[in-house]
Amino acid sequence: MTSLGAVFRPQLPPERLRDVVRLADEVGLEELWLWEDCFREGGISTAAAALAWSERVRVGVGLLPVPLRNVAITAMEAAALHRMFPGRAVLGVGHGVQDWMGQVGARAESPLTLLREHLDALRALLRGERLTVAGRYVRLDDVALDWPPAGPVPVFAGGEGPRTLRLTGEAADGTIMTAATSPDGVRRARRLIEEGRAAAGRDAGEPHQVVVYLLAATGPDAAARLRAELVAEGLESVPDLGVAGDADAVAKAVQRLAEAGADSVVLQPTADEPDPEGFVRFTAEEVRPLVP
């Protein structure tokens, strides 16, 4: 069964989050995803608040830019969320937008090396291991968490390019893909992820969840809003991106991504979505019943 979620976009002010979270819990939304976009809202702070304001919805952060974060801090925060809200936090890490990383003086010469080192150390710390590491970017001296998660927790990583997608297969437990990913893009990504898993000797029976954002708009001006966003992102010429229309049209687009290899599809409203609460209700009550 394909999981279905929605994004609370950080173009909205943080004080709007409480109402969206409570509605998501009320209407049975499976997953609510948050972004740590510069220079809007922090991923961990908003995730902690969302988890505290809800009882059942899973809260994902896709993603935390690793150039901004010491891996020990990432591990401490992730472990705390998993212990306080078992089974409901989903955290992803990634390169971050390189221009933003440059703005804050955190741009890495080798983003791929940094992400690999961060993933390896983060997963080990969350397993309760004690680490001494002298990498190019990650350096730890006899570090272990006092309060590791009580059980195994998956660590996701964002990926777009071939080398990063192979890395997510090698070193992460799941992959997060942007709304610039078409069904054909998901198929290509799945192949690259499996290449990475094979190269690392990962167990073929071990699940690797693929999460894909789907830009979606509904309502009388849906097509115009969708096109405007694709144009703004320079994606108007890419086929099979986004969907505008009613629940049936959105559900069919979700299914195309699922058939291509997505395990979880997260509906991403346009930045100018006029009714974020209505979008969450639409996702849970109208689209979800139409998605196998």
Secondary structure, DSSP 4 states (H G I P E B T S, - for coil): --EEEEEE-TTS-GGGHHHHHHHHHHHT-SEEEE---TTS--HHHHHHHHHHT-SS-EEEEEEEEGGG--HHHHHHHHHHHHHHSTTTEEEEEE---HHHHHHTT---S-HHHHHHHHHHHHHHHHTT--EEEE-SS-EEEEE--SS--SS----EEE--SHHHHHHHHHH-SEEEE-TT--HHHHHHHHHHHHHHHHHTT--TTS--EEEEEEEEE-STTHHHHHHHHHHHTT-TTSTT--EESSHHHHHHHHHHHHHHT-SEEEEEE-TT-S-HHHHHHIIIIIIGGG--
